[in-house]
Amino acid sequence: MKKLFIVLAAAAVLAGCKDDKPAEVTIEVIKAPAEAVRTVAWYKENKKERLAKLAECANNPGELMDTPNCTNASAASSAITSSSRSSGFNPKW
């Protein structure tokens, strides 16, 4: 009886040791269509689009801040702000 118990216990333990391969998982990445890259000059000329892009970039800076359009919109905004500040400065030496 003791031998039968040992044989059944060994069979039960070995039954759980199958060499199954893990299931394969396929992940499909869906990319959004590529956005056209706009220049700094374009963003200077297109205020509405520049402000919209700056708002979009500020809303998701972790993903978007280093993209070309965010960089160019920010550079255009800085250039406009800088030129408007310096255009009124006229020192009399």
Buried (B, 14 or more C-beta within 10 A) or exposed (E): EEEEEEEEEEEEEEEEEEEEEEEEEEEEEEEEEEEEEBEBEBBBEBEEBBEEBBEBBEEEEEEBEEBEBBBBBBBBBEBBEEEEEEEEEEEEE
